[in-house]
Amino acid sequence: MKDGSIVEGYVFDRRLPATLAGSAVRVIPAKERSKRTISYADMRLWPLPGAIPAAGKSFEAWMKKYREKKAAGEKGIGIEAEKLD
């Protein structure tokens, strides 16, 4: 952050209106249970470094894997989603 603090957590929403002034991310900090909104103007580093656990976990990606397993004749496949690490 611009104030020197570091926020680690799960980004679950981005708000991208027409101007940068209104842009923000919504985060659940790693050591808290509450949700927090952080303005882009308050951030020093974006995008966040490191892996994004939800990357590649879209519904389309899940359906592709499901169809591949079904076509291969795999049994016991269900509609339950995978865990997000």
Secondary structure as GFF3:
##gff-version 3
##sequence-region A 1 85
A	DSSP	beta_strand	9	15	.	.	.	ID=ss1
A	DSSP	three_ten_helix	20	22	.	.	.	ID=ss2
A	DSSP	beta_strand	24	29	.	.	.	ID=ss3
A	DSSP	beta_strand	36	39	.	.	.	ID=ss4
A	DSSP	three_ten_helix	40	42	.	.	.	ID=ss5
A	DSSP	alpha_helix	59	71	.	.	.	ID=ss6
###
